[in-house]
Amino acid sequence: MAGSLGLPDVVSAFRSKMIRRWRGLVRHGLAAALTLAALSAAAKEAPPDYGPAMRFVVVRSSAPGCEPNCPEWISAEGTIEAGTPALLRRLLKTLGGRQLPIVVNSPGGNVDAALQLGRMVRKNKLDIAVGNTEFSGCSPGMKNCRDDDAKDQPYSGVAYDRGAMCNSACPLMFAGGIRRVVGEWAYLGVHQITTTYQREKLLYRTTYRIVNGKKKIISTRVVSRKNAGSYKTYEMSKAVEKRLSAYLKEMGVEQGVLGVMKATPASDIKQIEPEDMLEMKLVTSLDSLDLLTEGTICQHQPAPANCREIPANGKPVAVAAVETGLSTIAPVPAPAPQGHEQEMRFALVRGSNPLCNPDCPEWISAEGTIAAGTADKLRQLLDTIRERRLPIIVDSPGGDVQAALAAGRLIRERGLDVAIARTDFLDCDPGAVGCVAPDGLHTGLTIDAGAECDAACAVMIAGGVRRLVGANAHFLVHSMAMEDKVRTYLDEMAIGSGFFVAMQSAEYAKHRELSRDELKTFGLTTGSQSVDALTGATICRSAPRPDNCRVLPAADAEAKASAKL
């Protein structure tokens, strides 16, 4: 026998065994996921898509009147991924020790990365706020927008908190700030961790020798892998809980945050109210991001650390050094008309706030100057959606009175609601070259800050069944021609006569802004709500369910599949 002769026979054997591998995921039930990076590396499934990865850019305020000394900040928007901390570290190195606050807008993401970001923010003694950045001119997503001379300079823009979020893993990053603020229009939410266990069936080959009657393994090699299904648990493991608890203690944040996370199902998300955040020490005050980014803060003495003065005729050294080598200056073409200078265009939009998914509100964005063909364009769009009644969200400086009358009557004929607000598009701006929305449906959020309805726009708005003007929108009027037609139209729409008098009493060259109380008294607005009453993330949960809510087929199928796990 081989054993008695001492001759090593090599025996190859195959055997199969169920080996479980897992990865920890914290799913964002409505927005994004908290992903445990240390475990996800072993998983075979591709990670879920929670939108673009977080990017960091330096922004200088474009608020009127702040120059030459304006605040600057770091805009941080997108999903937190494993490589995100390296991006922030790289940006901070370019600032040479300048302490710029971070304005963050994120659905969440990778837990390990969020903890690293929080510690990096604390180490560099940075403040943080939840907010959006609206860029003026060039934005980070635009290609070939800035020439080589401007690439090292800050972007230009303004920060606002309406519609901004910091959810799921994002609050862990947020906890690292020295001063931490969440305005009343921003949203900070947490929820429970979901762990997905992925099973694999491995077939492997073991080579061994028989020596003196005993097996001696030489090598083991996997020869095939097969997916054997998966299952989920919805409880935070003790190891993860201990780790997060230690981090919050390190940042000086109360353990109540962790308690809210554990108590909120993964399929939901719990918004922490401002007073509760203050009690938990998650925020350091009840201020908004204006505390860090408002255009007037640089007038304080001493000026905040994030203020930087650039003389009226001065340029940063880096740009000046490049420009000294130029022998000629190329003529700059006149910019294409933007925003309100363009004729009014209409676009179908679906709410992108993750709190609404899969049942989200949809609306028609109407932005630009009212022109002769505006009513026809609106009619064509309404014909494509047939019997669906979507509210119209308007931002317009006015325009052709006759066209406004026609558009207003069409709106009333179709029984549509209207509100004054801007639409912040998340995919691409319908006015941009090459912007094509999938299935003709853009994604975005509505914001009444900075929106306006001027002159003839008021005539168009009067046609709405429900007519809403938020506290941050501007409603301006002035006298206009076609008095008899306008008066008859307003009577037809049941608008009080005081509104027509207010319009005609304002000189054409001196627009008059009407207050919300005046608009309500004149009967132009039907309530005190803002655009959120028509497009807010949670309206589709109300009863009766609004007509402009819709569950997309793909999202519906995905929701049903998840419910079976």
DAUR-V314761 format. One record per residue. N is the residue number from 1. RES is the residue in one letter. PSI is psi in whole degrees, -180 to 180 (* if undefined). OMEGA is omega in radians with two decimals (* if undefined). Layout:
BEGIN
((N:RES:PSI:OMEGA) (N:RES:PSI:OMEGA))
END
This chain:
BEGIN
((1:M:152:-3.08) (2:A:-39:-3.10) (3:G:-43:-3.09) (4:S:-30:3.13) (5:L:-12:-3.13) (6:G:11:3.12) (7:L:122:-3.07) (8:P:101:3.03) (9:D:136:3.11) (10:V:122:-3.10) (11:V:128:3.09) (12:S:134:-3.12) (13:A:145:3.07) (14:F:138:3.01) (15:R:150:-3.13) (16:S:151:-3.11) (17:K:139:3.08) (18:M:119:3.11) (19:I:126:-3.11) (20:R:130:3.00) (21:R:151:-3.12) (22:W:162:2.97) (23:R:147:3.14) (24:G:125:3.06) (25:L:140:2.95) (26:V:103:-3.08) (27:R:139:3.01) (28:H:103:-3.03) (29:G:-35:-3.09) (30:L:-11:-3.03) (31:A:-64:-3.04) (32:A:-176:-3.10) (33:A:151:2.93) (34:L:111:-3.04) (35:T:125:3.12) (36:L:102:-2.96) (37:A:-35:-3.07) (38:A:-28:-3.12) (39:L:-29:-3.04) (40:S:-23:-3.13) (41:A:-25:-3.12) (42:A:-6:-3.07) (43:A:153:-3.14) (44:K:-22:-3.12) (45:E:148:3.04) (46:A:142:-3.13) (47:P:149:3.12) (48:P:154:3.14) (49:D:113:3.14) (50:Y:25:3.10) (51:G:-177:-3.08) (52:P:148:3.10) (53:A:154:-3.12) (54:M:136:3.05) (55:R:152:-3.11) (56:F:131:3.04) (57:V:151:3.07) (58:V:134:-3.09) (59:V:139:3.05) (60:R:135:-3.09) (61:S:135:3.06) (62:S:16:-3.13) (63:A:135:-3.14) (64:P:135:3.04) (65:G:-3:-3.09) (66:C:-28:-3.13) (67:E:147:0.20) (68:P:0:-3.08) (69:N:102:-3.02) (70:C:151:3.06) (71:P:151:3.06) (72:E:155:-3.14) (73:W:171:3.08) (74:I:119:3.07) (75:S:124:-3.14) (76:A:106:-3.08) (77:E:136:3.08) (78:G:-174:-3.10) (79:T:136:3.12) (80:I:120:3.14) (81:E:174:-3.07) (82:A:-34:-3.10) (83:G:0:-3.08) (84:T:-43:3.14) (85:P:-36:3.14) (86:A:-35:3.13) (87:L:-43:3.12) (88:L:-41:3.14) (89:R:-41:3.14) (90:R:-41:-3.14) (91:L:-43:-3.11) (92:L:-33:3.12) (93:K:-31:-3.12) (94:T:-14:-3.07) (95:L:-9:3.08) (96:G:36:3.10) (97:G:-4:3.09) (98:R:138:-3.10) (99:Q:92:3.13) (100:L:136:3.09) (101:P:156:3.11) (102:I:130:3.04) (103:V:109:-2.97) (104:V:142:3.04) (105:N:105:-2.99) (106:S:140:3.06) (107:P:-7:-3.13) (108:G:-152:3.12) (109:G:-133:-3.00) (110:N:124:-3.08) (111:V:-49:3.14) (112:D:-44:-3.13) (113:A:-39:3.13) (114:A:-40:3.10) (115:L:-41:3.10) (116:Q:-42:3.14) (117:L:-44:3.13) (118:G:-43:3.13) (119:R:-35:3.11) (120:M:-42:3.10) (121:V:-44:-3.14) (122:R:-42:-3.13) (123:K:-37:-3.12) (124:N:4:3.06) (125:K:51:-3.12) (126:L:146:2.99) (127:D:163:-3.12) (128:I:146:3.11) (129:A:152:3.05) (130:V:123:-3.11) (131:G:166:3.03) (132:N:155:2.99) (133:T:123:3.06) (134:E:117:-3.04) (135:F:144:3.07) (136:S:121:-3.10) (137:G:-115:-3.09) (138:C:144:3.03) (139:S:161:-3.06) (140:P:-27:-3.10) (141:G:-6:-3.09) (142:M:135:3.14) (143:K:144:3.08) (144:N:33:-3.11) (145:C:-32:-3.08) (146:R:140:3.12) (147:D:175:-3.06) (148:D:-32:-3.10) (149:D:-27:-3.03) (150:A:-3:-3.01) (151:K:-28:-3.12) (152:D:5:-3.09) (153:Q:158:-3.12) (154:P:154:2.94) (155:Y:169:3.14) (156:S:140:-3.14) (157:G:-174:3.08) (158:V:152:-3.14) (159:A:140:3.08) (160:Y:159:-3.05) (161:D:-10:-3.12) (162:R:127:3.10) (163:G:-5:-3.14) (164:A:152:-3.12) (165:M:155:2.96) (166:C:96:-2.98) (167:N:163:2.98) (168:S:-110:3.14) (169:A:-21:-3.07) (170:C:-41:3.12) (171:P:-25:3.09) (172:L:-42:3.03) (173:M:-44:-3.10) (174:F:-36:-3.08) (175:A:-17:-3.11) (176:G:-14:-3.08) (177:G:151:3.05) (178:I:-58:2.94) (179:R:133:-3.05) (180:R:120:-3.09) (181:V:142:3.07) (182:V:109:-3.11) (183:G:168:-3.07) (184:E:-19:-3.12) (185:W:-3:3.11) (186:A:170:-3.04) (187:Y:124:3.03) (188:L:121:-3.05) (189:G:154:3.14) (190:V:167:3.06) (191:H:178:-3.07) (192:Q:161:3.11) (193:I:135:3.01) (194:T:127:3.09) (195:T:125:3.12) (196:T:122:3.10) (197:Y:122:-3.11) (198:Q:119:3.13) (199:R:144:3.03) (200:E:141:3.03) (201:K:117:-3.10) (202:L:131:3.00) (203:L:118:-3.08) (204:Y:159:-3.08) (205:R:128:3.12) (206:T:127:3.09) (207:T:129:-3.12) (208:Y:167:3.09) (209:R:153:2.99) (210:I:112:-3.13) (211:V:118:-3.12) (212:N:39:3.07) (213:G:5:-3.13) (214:K:147:3.11) (215:K:135:3.03) (216:K:110:-3.07) (217:I:130:3.12) (218:I:-45:-3.13) (219:S:157:3.05) (220:T:130:-3.08) (221:R:132:3.10) (222:V:130:-3.13) (223:V:-16:3.07) (224:S:154:3.10) (225:R:138:3.09) (226:K:140:3.10) (227:N:127:-3.12) (228:A:24:3.09) (229:G:-177:-3.12) (230:S:165:3.00) (231:Y:164:-3.05) (232:K:151:2.96) (233:T:154:-3.04) (234:Y:36:3.11) (235:E:141:3.11) (236:M:128:3.13) (237:S:157:-3.13) (238:K:-35:-3.13) (239:A:-44:3.14) (240:V:-42:3.13) (241:E:-43:3.14) (242:K:-40:-3.12) (243:R:-45:-3.14) (244:L:-37:3.11) (245:S:-43:3.14) (246:A:-38:-3.14) (247:Y:-46:-3.14) (248:L:-39:3.10) (249:K:-40:3.11) (250:E:-36:-3.10) (251:M:-1:3.12) (252:G:24:-3.14) (253:V:139:-3.09) (254:E:156:-3.11) (255:Q:-8:3.12) (256:G:-29:3.10) (257:V:-44:3.13) (258:L:-36:3.11) (259:G:-40:3.11) (260:V:-39:3.09) (261:M:-49:-3.07) (262:K:-29:-3.06) (263:A:-9:-3.08) (264:T:121:-3.13) (265:P:151:-3.14) (266:A:-24:-3.13) (267:S:-4:-3.11) (268:D:179:3.01) (269:I:137:-3.06) (270:K:118:3.04) (271:Q:130:3.09) (272:I:123:-3.08) (273:E:153:-3.08) (274:P:-46:-3.12) (275:E:-37:3.12) (276:D:-39:3.10) (277:M:-38:3.13) (278:L:-41:3.13) (279:E:-37:3.12) (280:M:-4:-3.10) (281:K:24:3.05) (282:L:-34:2.97) (283:V:155:-3.12) (284:T:-12:3.06) (285:S:172:3.13) (286:L:19:3.10) (287:D:168:3.02) (288:S:-176:-3.13) (289:L:-13:3.06) (290:D:-27:3.11) (291:L:-30:-3.04) (292:L:-22:-2.97) (293:T:-5:-3.09) (294:E:143:-3.04) (295:G:-23:-3.06) (296:T:-4:-3.03) (297:I:-23:-3.11) (298:C:-4:3.07) (299:Q:-10:3.13) (300:H:157:3.07) (301:Q:120:-0.07) (302:P:159:3.13) (303:A:144:3.11) (304:P:158:-3.07) (305:A:-21:-3.10) (306:N:10:3.06) (307:C:143:3.10) (308:R:129:-3.11) (309:E:129:3.05) (310:I:113:-3.12) (311:P:153:-3.05) (312:A:-41:-3.13) (313:N:11:-3.09) (314:G:161:3.09) (315:K:149:3.10) (316:P:147:-3.05) (317:V:-41:-3.08) (318:A:-40:-3.14) (319:V:-43:-3.12) (320:A:-39:-3.12) (321:A:-36:3.12) (322:V:-40:-3.04) (323:E:-23:-3.13) (324:T:-19:-3.14) (325:G:-2:-3.11) (326:L:131:-3.14) (327:S:-23:3.13) (328:T:157:3.11) (329:I:118:-3.12) (330:A:143:3.11) (331:P:141:-3.13) (332:V:121:-3.14) (333:P:151:3.11) (334:A:136:-3.12) (335:P:148:3.09) (336:A:149:3.13) (337:P:138:-3.11) (338:Q:163:3.00) (339:G:-123:-3.02) (340:H:-14:3.11) (341:E:-19:-3.13) (342:Q:155:3.09) (343:E:146:-3.07) (344:M:131:3.06) (345:R:151:-3.10) (346:F:140:3.13) (347:A:140:3.05) (348:L:133:-3.07) (349:V:142:3.05) (350:R:136:-3.13) (351:G:134:-3.10) (352:S:1:3.12) (353:N:123:-3.08) (354:P:-14:-3.14) (355:L:-18:-3.08) (356:C:-22:-3.00) (357:N:134:0.16) (358:P:-3:-3.09) (359:D:99:-2.99) (360:C:152:3.07) (361:P:152:3.06) (362:E:155:-3.11) (363:W:174:3.07) (364:I:120:3.07) (365:S:128:3.12) (366:A:105:-3.08) (367:E:137:3.10) (368:G:-173:-3.08) (369:T:134:3.12) (370:I:123:-3.09) (371:A:178:-3.05) (372:A:-35:-3.08) (373:G:7:-3.05) (374:T:-47:-3.11) (375:A:-40:3.13) (376:D:-40:3.11) (377:K:-42:3.14) (378:L:-41:3.14) (379:R:-42:3.13) (380:Q:-42:3.14) (381:L:-44:-3.14) (382:L:-33:3.12) (383:D:-30:-3.12) (384:T:-26:-3.14) (385:I:1:3.03) (386:R:-118:-3.00) (387:E:-4:-3.12) (388:R:137:-3.14) (389:R:99:3.14) (390:L:137:3.09) (391:P:155:3.12) (392:I:125:-3.12) (393:I:114:-2.92) (394:V:138:3.00) (395:D:105:-2.98) (396:S:143:3.07) (397:P:4:-3.12) (398:G:-150:3.14) (399:G:-135:-3.06) (400:D:121:-3.09) (401:V:-44:-3.13) (402:Q:-42:3.12) (403:A:-36:3.12) (404:A:-39:3.09) (405:L:-45:-3.13) (406:A:-42:3.14) (407:A:-41:3.13) (408:G:-42:3.12) (409:R:-36:3.10) (410:L:-41:3.12) (411:I:-44:3.13) (412:R:-39:3.13) (413:E:-38:-3.12) (414:R:-2:3.09) (415:G:43:-3.05) (416:L:148:3.03) (417:D:158:3.13) (418:V:154:3.05) (419:A:153:3.09) (420:I:117:3.13) (421:A:164:3.02) (422:R:155:3.01) (423:T:122:3.09) (424:D:104:-3.07) (425:F:135:-3.12) (426:L:-20:3.12) (427:D:-67:3.07) (428:C:154:-3.12) (429:D:128:-3.12) (430:P:-23:3.14) (431:G:-8:-3.10) (432:A:147:3.12) (433:V:132:3.10) (434:G:5:3.14) (435:C:112:3.11) (436:V:119:-3.12) (437:A:139:3.08) (438:P:129:3.14) (439:D:21:3.10) (440:G:14:-3.06) (441:L:112:3.09) (442:H:168:3.03) (443:T:145:-3.12) (444:G:-174:3.12) (445:L:153:3.10) (446:T:142:-3.10) (447:I:126:3.13) (448:D:-13:3.11) (449:A:123:3.11) (450:G:-7:3.13) (451:A:152:-3.14) (452:E:156:2.99) (453:C:110:-2.99) (454:D:144:2.98) (455:A:-117:-3.06) (456:A:-20:3.09) (457:C:-36:3.14) (458:A:-35:3.12) (459:V:-44:3.13) (460:M:-43:-3.11) (461:I:-33:-3.09) (462:A:-18:-3.14) (463:G:-13:-3.09) (464:G:149:3.06) (465:V:-54:2.93) (466:R:136:-3.07) (467:R:116:-3.02) (468:L:138:3.08) (469:V:112:-3.10) (470:G:169:-3.07) (471:A:-25:-3.07) (472:N:2:3.10) (473:A:160:-3.12) (474:H:130:-3.14) (475:F:112:-3.05) (476:L:148:3.14) (477:V:161:2.96) (478:H:168:-3.11) (479:S:149:-3.13) (480:M:164:-3.14) (481:A:-176:3.13) (482:M:45:-3.05) (483:E:-47:-3.08) (484:D:-43:-3.13) (485:K:-41:-3.13) (486:V:-42:3.14) (487:R:-44:3.12) (488:T:-42:-3.14) (489:Y:-45:-3.13) (490:L:-37:3.05) (491:D:-41:3.13) (492:E:-36:-3.12) (493:M:5:3.10) (494:A:37:3.05) (495:I:135:-3.10) (496:G:150:-3.10) (497:S:-23:3.14) (498:G:-29:3.14) (499:F:-43:3.13) (500:F:-40:3.12) (501:V:-43:3.13) (502:A:-40:3.11) (503:M:-52:-3.01) (504:Q:-18:3.14) (505:S:-13:3.14) (506:A:128:3.13) (507:E:149:-3.08) (508:Y:-40:-3.07) (509:A:-8:-3.11) (510:K:90:-3.11) (511:H:144:3.12) (512:R:128:3.10) (513:E:128:-3.14) (514:L:139:3.11) (515:S:166:3.12) (516:R:-35:3.11) (517:D:-41:3.12) (518:E:-43:-3.13) (519:L:-39:3.13) (520:K:-40:3.13) (521:T:-41:-3.13) (522:F:-12:-3.12) (523:G:13:3.13) (524:L:-38:3.05) (525:T:149:-3.10) (526:T:-1:-3.14) (527:G:175:-3.10) (528:S:3:-3.10) (529:Q:167:3.06) (530:S:-171:3.13) (531:V:-23:-3.13) (532:D:-25:3.12) (533:A:-19:-3.13) (534:L:-26:-3.02) (535:T:5:-3.10) (536:G:153:-3.03) (537:A:-26:-3.02) (538:T:3:-3.05) (539:I:-25:-3.09) (540:C:-6:3.08) (541:R:-8:-3.07) (542:S:163:3.11) (543:A:130:-0.04) (544:P:154:-3.10) (545:R:130:-3.12) (546:P:152:-3.11) (547:D:-24:-3.05) (548:N:13:3.08) (549:C:144:-3.13) (550:R:136:3.03) (551:V:119:3.11) (552:L:142:-3.10) (553:P:-46:-3.11) (554:A:-43:-3.14) (555:A:-37:-3.14) (556:D:-43:3.14) (557:A:-41:-3.14) (558:E:-40:-3.13) (559:A:-42:-3.14) (560:K:-38:3.13) (561:A:-41:-3.13) (562:S:-35:-3.08) (563:A:-21:-3.10) (564:K:-15:-3.07) (565:L:*:*))
END
